[in-house]
Amino acid sequence: MTISEAEVQATLKQLIDPNTEKDFLGTRSARNIKISGADVSLEVELGYPGKSQFEPIRRQIIEALRKAGAASVTVNVSSKVVAHAVQKGVKLIPEIKNIIAVASGKGGVGKSTTAVNLALALAAEGASVGILDADIYGPSQPMMLGISGRPESKDGKSLEPMEGHGLQAISIGFLIDTDTPMVWRGPMVTQALEQLLKDTRWRDLDYLVVDLPPGTGDIQLTLAQKVPVTGTVIVTTPQDIALIDARKGLKMFEKVGIPILGVVENMSIHVCPNCGHESHIFGSGGANKMCDDYGTELLGQLPLDAAIREQADSGRPTVVADPDGRVAEIYRRIARRCAVKIAESQRDMTSKFPNIVVQNT
């Protein structure tokens, strides 16, 4: 009994990766295919972190190839995250492959909670992840990650990132007292953002998640002009007043050439813990309509749940506090979609070009 290469290729072409919604052959994920009689071995390399997906994908391929006539099938599934293109005229930062900005047009929509859970979800899927708290006036990541203390500086010039739940993190909140207000003008704030980003000794990050302050002001403009951003996630709630500002934020990033990865709708629905009644306290369908209007993707909808707030306030956000829960799975699904959309974007090729040096000879 044997199986031909054509049969193996045809089988792989019919199998769809549930995360990319494309076949493993078309995405060039399947590689090193070896056939010996009826024995087949291959490797599948995903362009996004998907540790939770390795075993389901492995089983999916084994079952399909056995049905096609293979006697034994060996499949190794892994992930490899590479650097992708950013806005024109901005260079990548060493040790950071991709930067994801998490933005909102308006405060109070759960942007920081989304940012930290997105970062933790990417890490849970096997990526090396950092988080930069760019909200200089209202830093919240130290509390959300349960990190206290001051960052070290081994050389007197740069900062070592703090660590919490497997994330590398930096925030102005690590450098000032909790009760100290940042009474700074715009130029000082933007300079602080650049220093936090470029003077931190990040260690080989697949993704840096940047938790932006709300609005479309100085920090957002600095980010767009000087920071190599791979893509942006817009956070909103369903109510009209939040959507008005979310649309402005989305349009701003479009204007400066930063891709929109999608929209996250927070506080989408409330389920009564006593009777189970579902109610749309802040309205419904708002983020869906916004995505339709602007041709972007609704990455996920999160419930209005007291546990999400309690877990973030306690320093153990939902993805680590309740990793097997329904809400953590929504965050992981959002993280995988962001990573897939980045993986499908144009790769950064600047590192492939040699530096040209002109010398007098």
C-alpha positions as CSV (number, residue, x, y, z in Angstrom):
1,M,0.0,0.0,0.0
2,T,1.4,3.4,-1.0
3,I,0.3,7.1,-1.1
4,S,1.4,9.4,-3.8
5,E,2.7,12.9,-3.4
6,A,-0.2,14.2,-5.4
7,E,-2.7,12.6,-3.0
8,V,-0.8,14.2,0.0
9,Q,-0.8,17.6,-1.7
10,A,-4.5,17.3,-2.6
11,T,-5.4,16.4,1.0
12,L,-3.4,19.3,2.5
13,K,-5.0,21.7,0.0
14,Q,-8.5,20.7,1.3
15,L,-7.6,21.2,5.0
16,I,-8.4,24.7,6.3
17,D,-6.5,26.3,9.2
18,P,-9.4,27.5,11.4
19,N,-7.4,30.6,12.4
20,T,-6.3,31.8,9.0
21,E,-9.3,30.3,7.1
22,K,-6.9,29.2,4.4
23,D,-5.4,25.8,3.5
24,F,-2.0,24.7,4.8
25,L,-0.5,24.4,1.3
26,G,-1.6,27.8,0.0
27,T,-0.1,29.5,3.1
28,R,3.1,27.5,2.7
29,S,2.7,26.3,6.3
30,A,3.2,22.7,5.3
31,R,6.8,22.0,4.6
32,N,9.4,19.2,4.5
33,I,6.9,16.7,3.2
34,K,8.4,13.2,3.1
35,I,6.7,10.1,1.7
36,S,8.0,6.5,2.1
37,G,5.5,4.0,0.7
38,A,2.5,4.6,2.9
39,D,4.3,6.6,5.6
40,V,4.1,10.4,5.6
41,S,5.9,12.9,7.7
42,L,5.7,16.7,7.5
43,E,6.2,19.9,9.4
44,V,3.6,22.7,9.8
45,E,5.1,26.1,10.7
46,L,2.4,28.7,11.6
47,G,3.2,32.4,11.1
48,Y,1.4,33.3,14.3
49,P,1.7,32.1,18.0
50,G,-0.8,29.3,18.4
51,K,0.4,26.9,21.1
52,S,-3.2,25.9,22.0
53,Q,-3.8,25.1,18.3
54,F,-0.8,22.8,17.7
55,E,-2.5,19.6,18.9
56,P,-5.9,20.2,17.1
57,I,-4.1,21.0,13.9
58,R,-1.8,18.0,14.2
59,R,-4.8,15.6,14.8
60,Q,-6.7,17.3,11.9
61,I,-3.9,16.5,9.4
62,I,-3.2,13.0,10.7
63,E,-6.8,12.0,10.4
64,A,-7.2,13.4,6.9
65,L,-4.0,11.8,5.6
66,R,-5.0,8.4,7.1
67,K,-8.3,8.7,5.3
68,A,-6.4,9.4,2.1
69,G,-4.5,6.1,2.4
70,A,-1.4,6.8,4.6
71,A,-0.6,4.0,7.0
72,S,1.4,6.2,9.5
73,V,1.6,10.0,9.7
74,T,4.1,12.1,11.7
75,V,3.3,15.8,12.0
76,N,5.3,18.4,13.9
77,V,3.5,21.7,14.4
78,S,5.4,24.9,15.5
79,S,5.2,28.7,15.2
80,K,7.6,31.3,13.9
81,V,6.9,35.0,14.3
82,V,8.8,37.4,12.0
83,A,9.0,41.2,11.7
84,H,6.5,42.8,9.4
85,A,6.4,46.1,7.5
86,V,5.5,49.3,9.3
87,Q,4.6,52.8,8.2
88,K,7.0,54.4,5.6
89,G,10.1,56.3,6.8
90,V,10.2,54.6,10.3
91,K,12.8,52.1,11.2
92,L,12.2,49.0,13.3
93,I,13.5,49.0,16.9
94,P,16.1,46.3,17.7
95,E,14.8,43.4,19.7
96,I,11.1,44.2,18.8
97,K,9.7,42.4,15.8
98,N,6.1,43.8,15.8
99,I,4.4,46.6,17.7
100,I,0.6,46.5,18.3
101,A,-1.0,49.8,19.4
102,V,-4.2,49.5,21.5
103,A,-6.2,52.7,21.1
104,S,-9.6,54.2,21.9
105,G,-11.1,57.5,21.0
106,K,-12.6,57.8,24.5
107,G,-11.6,56.9,28.0
108,G,-13.5,54.4,30.2
109,V,-14.1,51.8,27.5
110,G,-11.7,49.2,28.9
111,K,-8.7,49.9,26.7
112,S,-6.0,49.1,29.3
113,T,-7.8,45.9,30.4
114,T,-8.0,44.8,26.7
115,A,-4.3,45.7,26.2
116,V,-3.0,43.7,29.1
117,N,-5.2,40.7,28.4
118,L,-4.2,40.8,24.7
119,A,-0.5,40.8,25.7
120,L,-1.1,37.9,28.1
121,A,-3.1,36.0,25.5
122,L,-0.3,36.3,23.0
123,A,2.2,35.1,25.6
124,A,-0.1,32.2,26.5
125,E,0.0,31.1,22.9
126,G,3.8,30.9,23.0
127,A,5.0,34.4,21.9
128,S,7.6,36.6,23.6
129,V,5.6,39.7,24.6
130,G,6.2,43.1,26.2
131,I,3.8,45.8,27.2
132,L,4.5,49.6,27.1
133,D,2.1,51.7,29.2
134,A,2.0,54.9,27.1
135,D,-0.7,56.5,29.2
136,I,1.7,58.9,30.8
137,Y,-1.1,60.8,32.7
138,G,-2.9,57.7,33.9
139,P,-0.6,54.7,34.0
140,S,-2.5,51.6,35.0
141,Q,-0.4,48.6,33.9
142,P,1.7,48.4,37.2
143,M,-1.5,47.7,39.1
144,M,-3.0,45.4,36.5
145,L,0.2,43.3,36.3
146,G,0.7,43.3,40.1
147,I,4.2,44.8,39.7
148,S,5.8,47.1,42.3
149,G,9.3,48.6,42.6
150,R,11.6,50.5,40.3
151,P,13.3,49.3,37.1
152,E,17.0,48.7,37.3
153,S,19.6,50.6,35.1
154,K,22.7,48.5,34.7
155,D,24.6,51.1,32.6
156,G,23.1,54.3,33.9
157,K,21.5,55.1,30.5
158,S,18.9,52.4,29.8
159,L,16.2,50.7,31.9
160,E,15.6,47.0,32.4
161,P,12.0,46.1,31.8
162,M,10.0,44.9,34.8
163,E,8.4,41.5,34.6
164,G,4.9,40.2,35.5
165,H,3.1,37.0,34.4
166,G,5.7,36.4,31.8
167,L,5.5,39.8,30.2
168,Q,8.3,42.4,29.9
169,A,6.7,45.7,31.0
170,I,7.6,49.4,31.3
171,S,5.5,52.3,32.5
172,I,6.0,55.8,33.9
173,G,4.1,54.4,36.8
174,F,7.3,52.4,37.8
175,L,9.2,55.7,38.0
176,I,6.9,57.9,40.1
177,D,4.8,57.5,43.3
178,T,1.2,56.3,42.9
179,D,-0.2,59.7,44.0
180,T,2.1,61.9,42.0
181,P,0.2,63.7,39.1
182,M,2.0,64.1,35.8
183,V,1.6,67.9,35.3
184,W,3.4,67.9,31.9
185,R,2.9,69.6,28.6
186,G,2.6,67.7,25.4
187,P,6.3,67.9,24.3
188,M,7.4,66.5,27.7
189,V,4.9,63.6,27.4
190,T,6.0,62.7,23.9
191,Q,9.6,62.8,24.9
192,A,8.9,60.5,27.8
193,L,7.1,58.0,25.5
194,E,10.1,57.9,23.2
195,Q,12.5,57.4,26.1
196,L,10.4,54.6,27.6
197,L,10.2,52.8,24.3
198,K,13.8,53.3,23.0
199,D,15.8,53.4,26.3
200,T,14.3,50.1,27.6
201,R,16.4,47.0,27.1
202,W,13.7,44.8,25.6
203,R,14.8,41.2,25.1
204,D,13.8,39.6,21.8
205,L,10.1,40.4,21.6
206,D,7.8,38.9,19.0
207,Y,5.2,41.6,20.0
208,L,5.2,44.8,22.0
209,V,1.7,45.9,23.0
210,V,1.4,49.6,23.5
211,D,-1.4,50.8,25.7
212,L,-2.2,54.2,24.4
213,P,-4.0,57.0,26.3
214,P,-7.5,57.8,24.9
215,G,-7.9,60.4,22.2
216,T,-6.0,61.5,19.1
217,G,-3.5,63.9,20.6
218,D,0.3,64.3,20.9
219,I,1.1,60.8,22.0
220,Q,-0.9,59.2,19.1
221,L,0.8,61.6,16.6
222,T,4.3,60.8,18.0
223,L,3.5,57.1,17.8
224,A,2.4,57.5,14.2
225,Q,5.4,59.5,13.1
226,K,8.3,58.0,15.1
227,V,7.3,54.6,16.3
228,P,7.3,51.5,14.0
229,V,3.7,50.3,14.4
230,T,2.7,47.1,12.7
231,G,-1.0,47.5,13.4
232,T,-3.6,49.0,15.7
233,V,-6.5,47.6,17.7
234,I,-9.4,50.0,18.4
235,V,-11.4,49.5,21.6
236,T,-14.9,50.8,22.0
237,T,-18.2,50.1,23.7
238,P,-21.5,49.7,21.8
239,Q,-22.9,53.1,22.8
240,D,-23.1,55.9,20.2
241,I,-21.0,58.4,22.2
242,A,-18.1,56.0,22.4
243,L,-18.4,55.0,18.7
244,I,-18.2,58.6,17.6
245,D,-14.7,58.9,19.2
246,A,-13.7,55.4,18.1
247,R,-14.3,56.3,14.5
248,K,-12.1,59.3,14.9
249,G,-9.3,57.2,16.3
250,L,-9.6,54.7,13.5
251,K,-9.6,57.4,10.8
252,M,-6.5,59.0,12.4
253,F,-4.5,55.8,12.1
254,E,-5.7,55.2,8.6
255,K,-4.5,58.7,7.6
256,V,-1.0,58.1,8.9
257,G,-0.7,54.7,7.1
258,I,-0.9,52.4,10.1
259,P,-3.0,49.3,9.4
260,I,-6.1,48.7,11.5
261,L,-6.1,45.1,12.8
262,G,-9.7,45.4,13.9
263,V,-12.1,46.5,16.6
264,V,-12.8,45.1,20.0
265,E,-16.2,45.8,21.6
266,N,-16.1,45.9,25.3
267,M,-19.2,45.7,27.6
268,S,-21.1,44.2,24.7
269,I,-23.7,42.3,26.8
270,H,-24.5,41.9,30.5
271,V,-25.6,38.5,31.8
272,C,-27.3,38.7,35.2
273,P,-25.4,36.4,37.6
274,N,-28.7,35.6,39.5
275,C,-31.2,34.9,36.7
276,G,-29.1,34.6,33.6
277,H,-31.1,37.4,31.8
278,E,-29.1,39.0,29.0
279,S,-29.3,42.7,28.4
280,H,-27.5,45.2,26.1
281,I,-27.0,48.0,28.7
282,F,-24.9,50.1,26.3
283,G,-26.9,49.3,23.1
284,S,-26.1,46.7,20.5
285,G,-24.7,46.4,17.0
286,G,-22.6,49.6,17.2
287,A,-19.2,48.0,16.6
288,N,-20.6,45.8,13.9
289,K,-21.9,48.8,12.0
290,M,-18.6,50.6,12.4
291,C,-16.6,47.7,11.0
292,D,-19.0,47.4,8.1
293,D,-18.7,51.2,7.4
294,Y,-14.8,51.1,7.4
295,G,-14.2,47.6,6.0
296,T,-12.4,46.3,9.1
297,E,-12.9,43.2,11.3
298,L,-14.8,42.9,14.6
299,L,-12.1,40.9,16.5
300,G,-14.3,40.1,19.5
301,Q,-17.0,41.1,21.9
302,L,-16.5,41.0,25.6
303,P,-19.3,40.9,28.2
304,L,-19.8,43.5,31.0
305,D,-18.6,41.3,33.8
306,A,-17.5,42.3,37.3
307,A,-14.9,39.6,37.3
308,I,-12.9,41.2,34.5
309,R,-12.6,44.4,36.5
310,E,-11.9,42.6,39.8
311,Q,-9.2,40.4,38.3
312,A,-7.4,43.4,36.6
313,D,-7.6,45.5,39.8
314,S,-6.1,42.6,41.8
315,G,-3.0,42.3,39.5
316,R,-4.1,39.1,37.9
317,P,-6.0,39.8,34.7
318,T,-8.5,37.4,33.3
319,V,-6.2,35.5,31.0
320,V,-4.0,34.4,34.0
321,A,-6.7,34.5,36.7
322,D,-9.2,32.2,34.8
323,P,-7.2,30.8,31.9
324,D,-9.9,28.1,31.0
325,G,-12.8,30.5,31.3
326,R,-15.1,31.8,28.5
327,V,-13.8,35.3,28.7
328,A,-10.1,34.2,28.6
329,E,-10.9,32.2,25.5
330,I,-12.4,35.3,23.8
331,Y,-9.2,37.2,24.6
332,R,-7.1,34.4,23.2
333,R,-9.2,34.3,20.0
334,I,-8.7,38.1,19.6
335,A,-5.0,37.7,20.1
336,R,-4.8,34.9,17.5
337,R,-6.7,37.0,15.0
338,C,-4.4,40.0,15.5
339,A,-1.4,37.7,15.1
340,V,-2.8,36.1,12.0
341,K,-3.6,39.5,10.4
342,I,0.0,40.6,11.1
343,A,1.4,37.3,9.7
344,E,-0.6,37.9,6.5
345,S,0.8,41.5,6.1
346,Q,3.9,42.4,4.2
347,R,7.2,41.3,5.8
348,D,9.9,43.7,6.8
349,M,12.8,43.4,4.3
350,T,15.0,46.2,5.5
351,S,17.2,43.8,7.5
352,K,17.9,42.0,4.2
353,F,19.6,45.0,2.7
354,P,23.3,45.6,3.5
355,N,24.3,49.0,4.9
356,I,26.1,51.0,2.2
357,V,29.0,53.0,3.4
358,V,30.8,55.5,1.2
359,Q,34.4,56.0,2.0
360,N,37.2,58.2,0.5
361,T,39.6,55.9,-1.3
